[in-house]
Amino acid sequence: MPLTLPSGLHWDIGRLFSEIGGALRDVGSREGNLISVGVDSWGADYGLFHRGRLLGLPFTYRDPRALRGLEATHRRIDAATLYRHNGLEPLPFNSLYQLSEDDEQGVLDLADLFLPIPDLMGYWLTSVASTEPTIASTTGLLNAATQTWDPAVMNRAGIPGRILPPLQKTGDSLARVSPQVQSAFGLPATTRVIKVASHDTAAAAVAAPLDERNSAYLSCGTWALIGVEISEPITSDAARSAGFTNEAGLDGRTLLQKNLMGLGLINDLVKENPDKELAPLLEQAASVVLRPDQLIDPSDPLFLRPGRASLAIIEWFARRERPVPAGYPALIRCVLESLAQAFAEAIRHLEVISERSIPAIHIVGGGAQNTLLCQATADRSGKTVIAGPVEASVIGNVLIQARSLGMIDGDNEDLRNVVRASFRRQRFRPR
């Protein structure tokens, strides 16, 4: 959980690192020689350093400060020009906008190193700083076409290039764990940190089976990212207007995708109702019949605000003078059907922008376990939905480590063949 401090919403990054260390200690003691480690995480958030010291706790993407940074950045470089460079939807939490606010506050004058969260963890594990394209592409500072740092964006936005870490290829070895980490967590000196696809969505895309050619992936957890894998970025006005983003995938590929709200609202509703678990609420939600006007827009900024999800949903309906679904099961059905509708609309836009027919949607992540969501997505999109595997980011992470160490070889399709042979999947056909 984020820390609420007078300065804003922050990650308790030291606790997260300690938990990683504890997990590595447990695995090492149970399995013996730990050969390698790969770190993946959410994108956009980061830490700033000065001479190896962290300059304060990293802010979370939900902190409202980035809105000021977005406005300041777009006064220097307009949104259309920026999109042609970085290919990113201008979401307020993109690293570029957060860095703009840091610059306004004078923090960048002190900083000599910028590290996205997974690279920060790798730095603390090895004392070596670098990044790789999948997580770097979430910053807004990476050129979508070349997958290298973009000096034009940095110069226009006022972000000093001196703070950016070197770029390695996804799958490269970073370094062995440092002597301090060996001692603290009981790791052998031979344990290496591998630069996996360190944006969790890219790691999940690696493990999305994509059984049929041109299928879409939907990585659904707290957030949902729905997209297709393409050879070159699409930075057209149509793609920008439709809110699509281009992020780096494995082996130089591009993930053309849309960032949508995922199961975060569901999780928040369950937390409000501590006497009930998700399973019985979903069972009750399955029998709820909603009116056609009882769907929300999950992308509304209202749902990013900290606070009770139920109150945000009630406020959303009140603003539009529509009836609110009554009770937690009805609210959960409302959110799930609204997510499915958003996924269906994204698929229709993807087909137009990518100029391809999408035969199926592969749902990976926690959403693959939610049969109500999977069936609703199939029904509303008219596409077959294939669910699983659930822990796709972990699987993609491990596959890249295994390839880096020479245990398996081949391209992403070969890695997906391993997934297809190893994990069962469930199909949902539109009704």
C-alpha positions as CSV (number, residue, x, y, z in Angstrom):
1,M,0.0,0.0,0.0
2,P,1.2,3.5,-0.7
3,L,2.3,5.8,2.2
4,T,0.3,8.9,2.6
5,L,2.7,11.6,3.7
6,P,2.5,15.4,3.9
7,S,4.4,15.5,0.6
8,G,2.0,13.2,-1.2
9,L,1.5,9.5,-2.0
10,H,4.8,7.5,-1.9
11,W,6.0,3.9,-2.2
12,D,7.6,2.4,0.8
13,I,10.4,1.3,-1.4
14,G,12.7,0.1,1.4
15,R,10.0,-2.3,2.6
16,L,9.5,-3.6,-1.0
17,F,13.2,-4.2,-1.4
18,S,13.4,-6.0,2.0
19,E,10.5,-8.3,0.9
20,I,12.3,-9.1,-2.3
21,G,15.4,-9.9,-0.3
22,G,13.4,-12.1,2.1
23,A,11.8,-14.0,-0.8
24,L,15.3,-14.6,-2.4
25,R,16.6,-15.8,0.9
26,D,13.7,-18.3,1.2
27,V,14.1,-19.5,-2.4
28,G,17.8,-19.9,-2.0
29,S,17.5,-21.9,1.3
30,R,14.9,-24.1,-0.2
31,E,16.3,-24.7,-3.7
32,G,20.0,-24.3,-3.1
33,N,22.1,-22.5,-5.7
34,L,20.1,-19.5,-7.0
35,I,21.4,-18.9,-10.5
36,S,19.7,-15.7,-11.6
37,V,17.1,-13.1,-10.7
38,G,14.9,-11.0,-12.9
39,V,12.9,-8.0,-11.7
40,D,9.7,-6.7,-13.4
41,S,7.2,-4.2,-12.1
42,W,4.6,-1.6,-13.0
43,G,5.8,1.3,-15.2
44,A,6.1,5.0,-15.0
45,D,7.2,5.4,-11.3
46,Y,10.9,5.8,-10.5
47,G,13.6,6.8,-8.0
48,L,16.1,9.7,-8.3
49,F,19.6,9.3,-6.9
50,H,22.5,11.6,-6.0
51,R,25.9,9.8,-5.7
52,G,24.2,6.5,-5.0
53,R,21.8,7.8,-2.4
54,L,18.0,7.8,-3.0
55,L,16.5,11.3,-3.0
56,G,13.4,10.6,-1.1
57,L,10.7,7.9,-1.4
58,P,9.4,7.5,-4.9
59,F,6.0,9.0,-5.6
60,T,3.2,6.7,-6.8
61,Y,1.4,7.2,-10.1
62,R,-1.8,8.1,-8.2
63,D,-0.3,11.2,-6.7
64,P,-2.0,14.2,-8.4
65,R,1.3,16.2,-8.8
66,A,1.8,14.8,-12.3
67,L,-1.2,16.7,-13.6
68,R,0.9,19.9,-13.1
69,G,3.8,18.3,-14.9
70,L,1.6,17.3,-17.9
71,E,0.4,20.8,-18.4
72,A,4.0,22.2,-18.1
73,T,5.4,19.7,-20.5
74,H,2.7,20.4,-23.2
75,R,3.5,24.1,-23.0
76,R,7.0,23.1,-24.1
77,I,6.1,20.4,-26.6
78,D,2.6,19.8,-28.0
79,A,0.9,16.5,-27.5
80,A,0.8,15.6,-31.2
81,T,4.6,16.2,-31.7
82,L,5.4,14.3,-28.5
83,Y,3.3,11.3,-29.6
84,R,5.2,11.1,-32.9
85,H,8.3,10.8,-30.9
86,N,7.4,8.5,-28.0
87,G,4.2,6.9,-29.1
88,L,2.6,7.2,-25.7
89,E,-0.9,8.2,-24.7
90,P,-0.5,11.3,-22.6
91,L,-1.5,9.8,-19.3
92,P,-0.7,12.0,-16.3
93,F,1.4,9.5,-14.5
94,N,3.9,9.0,-17.4
95,S,7.4,9.4,-16.0
96,L,8.0,12.4,-18.3
97,Y,5.3,14.4,-16.6
98,Q,6.4,13.4,-13.1
99,L,9.9,14.4,-14.0
100,S,8.6,17.8,-15.2
101,E,7.2,18.4,-11.7
102,D,10.4,17.3,-10.1
103,D,12.2,19.8,-12.3
104,E,9.8,22.5,-11.2
105,Q,10.5,21.7,-7.6
106,G,14.3,21.8,-8.1
107,V,14.9,18.1,-7.5
108,L,16.5,17.4,-10.9
109,D,19.2,19.9,-10.0
110,L,20.3,17.5,-7.3
111,A,19.8,14.2,-9.2
112,D,22.5,12.5,-11.2
113,L,20.5,9.2,-11.9
114,F,17.0,8.3,-12.8
115,L,15.9,4.7,-12.4
116,P,12.5,3.2,-13.1
117,I,11.3,0.9,-10.2
118,P,12.6,-2.5,-11.5
119,D,15.9,-0.9,-12.4
120,L,16.1,0.7,-8.9
121,M,15.7,-2.8,-7.5
122,G,18.4,-4.1,-9.8
123,Y,20.7,-1.3,-8.8
124,W,20.3,-2.1,-5.1
125,L,20.9,-5.8,-5.8
126,T,24.1,-5.3,-7.8
127,S,25.3,-1.6,-7.4
128,V,25.1,-1.4,-11.2
129,A,22.7,1.0,-12.9
130,S,21.0,0.4,-16.3
131,T,17.6,0.0,-17.9
132,E,16.1,-1.9,-20.9
133,P,13.6,-0.9,-23.6
134,T,10.4,-2.3,-22.2
135,I,10.4,-0.3,-19.0
136,A,12.2,2.6,-20.6
137,S,9.3,2.9,-23.1
138,T,6.9,3.8,-20.2
139,T,8.9,6.9,-19.3
140,G,8.0,9.0,-22.4
141,L,11.7,9.6,-23.0
142,L,12.3,6.7,-25.4
143,N,11.9,7.1,-29.1
144,A,9.2,4.6,-30.2
145,A,10.8,3.9,-33.5
146,T,14.5,3.5,-32.5
147,Q,13.9,2.3,-28.9
148,T,16.7,4.6,-27.8
149,W,16.6,7.7,-25.6
150,D,15.2,10.7,-27.5
151,P,17.3,13.8,-27.1
152,A,14.7,15.9,-28.9
153,V,12.1,15.1,-26.3
154,M,14.5,15.7,-23.4
155,N,15.7,19.0,-24.8
156,R,12.1,20.3,-25.5
157,A,10.8,19.1,-22.1
158,G,13.8,20.3,-20.1
159,I,14.8,16.9,-18.8
160,P,18.6,16.6,-18.4
161,G,20.0,13.6,-20.3
162,R,22.8,13.1,-17.8
163,I,20.4,11.5,-15.3
164,L,19.3,8.7,-17.7
165,P,20.9,5.2,-17.3
166,P,22.5,3.2,-20.1
167,L,20.2,1.0,-22.1
168,Q,20.8,-2.7,-22.3
169,K,19.0,-5.3,-24.5
170,T,16.2,-7.2,-22.9
171,G,17.7,-10.4,-21.7
172,D,21.2,-9.1,-21.1
173,S,23.0,-9.8,-17.9
174,L,23.2,-6.8,-15.6
175,A,25.8,-8.0,-13.0
176,R,26.3,-10.4,-10.1
177,V,24.6,-9.5,-6.8
178,S,26.8,-7.3,-4.7
179,P,28.8,-8.6,-1.7
180,Q,26.4,-6.7,0.6
181,V,23.4,-8.3,-0.9
182,Q,25.1,-11.7,-0.8
183,S,25.6,-11.3,3.0
184,A,22.2,-9.7,3.8
185,F,20.1,-12.3,1.9
186,G,22.3,-15.4,1.9
187,L,22.9,-15.5,-1.8
188,P,25.8,-17.1,-3.6
189,A,28.3,-14.8,-5.3
190,T,27.4,-16.4,-8.6
191,T,23.8,-15.2,-8.6
192,R,23.2,-12.8,-11.5
193,V,20.5,-10.2,-12.2
194,I,19.1,-10.5,-15.7
195,K,17.5,-7.5,-17.5
196,V,14.2,-9.3,-18.3
197,A,11.2,-7.5,-19.9
198,S,11.0,-5.4,-16.8
199,H,7.7,-3.8,-17.5
200,D,5.3,-6.4,-16.2
201,T,3.0,-5.9,-19.2
202,A,5.8,-6.7,-21.6
203,A,6.7,-9.8,-19.5
204,A,3.0,-10.9,-19.6
205,A,2.9,-10.4,-23.4
206,V,5.9,-12.8,-23.7
207,A,3.8,-15.5,-22.0
208,A,0.5,-14.8,-23.7
209,P,0.0,-17.9,-25.9
210,L,-1.6,-16.1,-28.8
211,D,-2.6,-19.4,-30.4
212,E,-4.1,-17.8,-33.5
213,R,-2.2,-15.3,-35.7
214,N,-3.0,-11.6,-35.1
215,S,-4.7,-12.4,-31.8
216,A,-4.8,-9.7,-29.1
217,Y,-3.5,-10.0,-25.6
218,L,-5.3,-8.6,-22.5
219,S,-3.1,-8.4,-19.5
220,C,-5.6,-7.8,-16.7
221,G,-4.7,-7.1,-13.1
222,T,-5.2,-3.9,-11.2
223,W,-4.8,-2.3,-14.6
224,A,-5.7,-3.7,-18.0
225,L,-3.6,-3.4,-21.1
226,I,-5.1,-4.7,-24.3
227,G,-3.2,-4.7,-27.5
228,V,-1.4,-6.5,-30.4
229,E,2.2,-7.2,-31.1
230,I,3.5,-5.4,-34.2
231,S,6.8,-4.9,-36.0
232,E,6.8,-1.1,-36.1
233,P,5.1,1.6,-33.9
234,I,2.0,3.3,-35.2
235,T,2.1,6.9,-34.3
236,S,-0.7,8.2,-36.6
237,D,-3.2,10.8,-35.6
238,A,-5.9,8.1,-35.5
239,A,-3.9,6.0,-33.0
240,R,-3.3,9.1,-30.8
241,S,-6.9,10.2,-31.0
242,A,-8.1,6.7,-30.0
243,G,-5.8,6.7,-27.0
244,F,-3.4,4.0,-28.0
245,T,0.2,3.7,-26.8
246,N,3.3,2.1,-28.3
247,E,5.6,0.4,-25.8
248,A,8.6,-1.8,-26.4
249,G,8.2,-5.6,-26.5
250,L,10.7,-8.4,-26.6
251,D,13.3,-8.5,-29.4
252,G,12.6,-5.1,-30.8
253,R,8.8,-5.7,-31.3
254,T,6.2,-3.0,-30.4
255,L,3.2,-3.5,-28.2
256,L,0.4,-1.3,-29.6
257,Q,-2.0,-1.2,-26.7
258,K,-4.6,0.7,-24.7
259,N,-4.3,1.4,-21.0
260,L,-7.6,0.8,-19.3
261,M,-8.8,0.3,-15.7
262,G,-8.6,-3.3,-14.7
263,L,-9.7,-5.1,-11.6
264,G,-8.6,-2.3,-9.3
265,L,-12.1,-1.1,-8.8
266,I,-13.3,-4.7,-8.0
267,N,-10.5,-5.1,-5.5
268,D,-11.4,-1.8,-3.9
269,L,-15.1,-2.8,-3.6
270,V,-14.2,-6.1,-2.0
271,K,-12.0,-4.2,0.5
272,E,-15.0,-2.1,1.5
273,N,-17.0,-5.2,2.2
274,P,-14.6,-7.0,4.7
275,D,-17.2,-9.6,5.8
276,K,-17.4,-11.0,2.2
277,E,-14.8,-12.5,-0.1
278,L,-14.7,-12.0,-3.8
279,A,-16.0,-15.5,-4.8
280,P,-19.4,-15.2,-3.1
281,L,-19.8,-11.6,-4.4
282,L,-19.1,-12.8,-7.9
283,E,-21.6,-15.6,-7.5
284,Q,-24.3,-13.1,-6.5
285,A,-23.2,-10.7,-9.2
286,A,-23.8,-13.4,-11.9
287,S,-27.5,-13.2,-11.3
288,V,-27.7,-9.4,-11.4
289,V,-29.5,-7.9,-14.4
290,L,-28.4,-4.3,-15.2
291,R,-30.2,-1.7,-17.2
292,P,-28.5,-0.6,-20.4
293,D,-27.7,2.8,-18.8
294,Q,-26.0,1.2,-15.8
295,L,-22.5,1.0,-17.2
296,I,-19.7,3.4,-16.2
297,D,-16.7,4.7,-18.1
298,P,-13.8,3.0,-16.3
299,S,-11.3,5.4,-17.7
300,D,-12.9,8.4,-16.0
301,P,-10.3,10.2,-13.9
302,L,-12.8,10.1,-11.1
303,F,-11.9,6.5,-10.5
304,L,-8.2,7.3,-10.0
305,R,-8.9,9.4,-6.9
306,P,-8.0,7.8,-3.6
307,G,-11.0,6.9,-1.5
308,R,-14.0,4.5,-1.5
309,A,-14.7,3.0,-4.9
310,S,-18.4,2.7,-4.2
311,L,-18.7,6.5,-3.5
312,A,-16.8,7.2,-6.8
313,I,-19.3,5.0,-8.7
314,I,-22.3,6.6,-7.0
315,E,-20.9,10.1,-7.8
316,W,-20.4,9.1,-11.5
317,F,-24.0,8.1,-11.9
318,A,-25.3,11.1,-9.9
319,R,-23.5,13.5,-12.2
320,R,-25.4,11.9,-15.1
321,E,-28.7,11.6,-13.3
322,R,-28.7,7.8,-13.9
323,P,-29.9,5.1,-11.4
324,V,-27.1,3.6,-9.4
325,P,-26.9,-0.3,-9.2
326,A,-28.0,-1.2,-5.7
327,G,-25.7,-3.3,-3.5
328,Y,-22.2,-4.6,-3.8
329,P,-23.0,-7.5,-6.1
330,A,-24.7,-5.1,-8.5
331,L,-21.8,-2.7,-8.3
332,I,-19.4,-5.5,-9.1
333,R,-21.5,-6.6,-12.1
334,C,-21.6,-3.0,-13.2
335,V,-17.8,-2.7,-13.1
336,L,-17.2,-6.1,-14.9
337,E,-19.7,-5.4,-17.7
338,S,-18.2,-1.9,-18.1
339,L,-14.7,-3.3,-18.3
340,A,-15.9,-5.8,-20.9
341,Q,-17.5,-3.0,-22.9
342,A,-14.3,-1.0,-22.8
343,F,-12.3,-4.0,-23.9
344,A,-14.7,-4.6,-26.8
345,E,-14.4,-1.0,-28.0
346,A,-10.6,-1.1,-27.8
347,I,-10.6,-4.3,-29.9
348,R,-12.7,-2.5,-32.6
349,H,-10.3,0.4,-32.6
350,L,-7.3,-1.9,-32.8
351,E,-8.6,-3.6,-35.8
352,V,-9.0,-0.3,-37.6
353,I,-5.7,1.2,-36.6
354,S,-3.6,-1.9,-37.1
355,E,-5.5,-2.9,-40.3
356,R,-5.9,-6.5,-39.1
357,S,-8.8,-8.7,-38.2
358,I,-8.4,-9.9,-34.6
359,P,-9.7,-13.5,-34.2
360,A,-9.3,-13.9,-30.5
361,I,-8.5,-12.2,-27.2
362,H,-6.0,-13.9,-24.8
363,I,-6.6,-12.8,-21.2
364,V,-3.7,-13.3,-18.9
365,G,-3.2,-12.2,-15.3
366,G,-5.7,-12.2,-12.5
367,G,-8.6,-11.4,-14.9
368,A,-8.1,-14.9,-16.5
369,Q,-9.6,-16.3,-13.3
370,N,-12.8,-14.2,-13.4
371,T,-15.2,-16.2,-15.6
372,L,-17.8,-13.5,-15.4
373,L,-15.4,-11.0,-16.9
374,C,-14.1,-13.5,-19.5
375,Q,-17.6,-14.4,-20.7
376,A,-18.8,-10.7,-20.7
377,T,-15.7,-9.8,-22.8
378,A,-16.5,-12.6,-25.3
379,D,-20.2,-11.5,-25.5
380,R,-19.5,-7.8,-25.9
381,S,-16.6,-8.1,-28.4
382,G,-18.0,-11.0,-30.4
383,K,-14.5,-12.7,-30.2
384,T,-13.4,-15.9,-28.6
385,V,-11.7,-15.3,-25.3
386,I,-8.9,-17.6,-24.2
387,A,-8.0,-17.3,-20.6
388,G,-4.7,-18.2,-19.0
389,P,-2.1,-18.5,-17.8
390,V,-2.7,-16.4,-14.7
391,E,0.9,-15.6,-13.6
392,A,1.9,-14.5,-17.1
393,S,4.4,-11.8,-16.0
394,V,6.2,-14.3,-13.8
395,I,6.3,-16.8,-16.6
396,G,7.6,-14.3,-19.1
397,N,10.2,-13.2,-16.7
398,V,11.5,-16.7,-16.1
399,L,11.4,-17.6,-19.8
400,I,13.6,-14.6,-20.6
401,Q,16.0,-15.6,-17.8
402,A,16.1,-19.2,-19.1
403,R,16.9,-18.0,-22.7
404,S,19.6,-15.6,-21.4
405,L,21.2,-18.5,-19.6
406,G,21.1,-20.8,-22.6
407,M,18.6,-23.2,-21.1
408,I,16.2,-22.6,-24.0
409,D,16.6,-20.7,-27.3
410,G,14.6,-19.2,-30.0
411,D,12.4,-16.1,-30.5
412,N,9.2,-15.1,-28.7
413,E,7.2,-17.7,-30.7
414,D,9.5,-20.4,-29.4
415,L,9.0,-19.1,-25.8
416,R,5.2,-19.1,-26.4
417,N,5.4,-22.7,-27.5
418,V,6.8,-23.6,-24.1
419,V,3.8,-21.8,-22.5
420,R,1.3,-23.6,-24.8
421,A,2.8,-27.0,-23.8
422,S,2.9,-26.1,-20.1
423,F,-0.4,-24.4,-19.2
424,R,-4.0,-25.2,-19.7
425,R,-6.3,-22.5,-21.0
426,Q,-10.1,-22.0,-21.0
427,R,-12.1,-20.8,-23.9
428,F,-15.2,-18.6,-23.8
429,R,-17.2,-18.2,-27.0
430,P,-19.6,-15.3,-27.6
431,R,-23.2,-15.9,-26.8
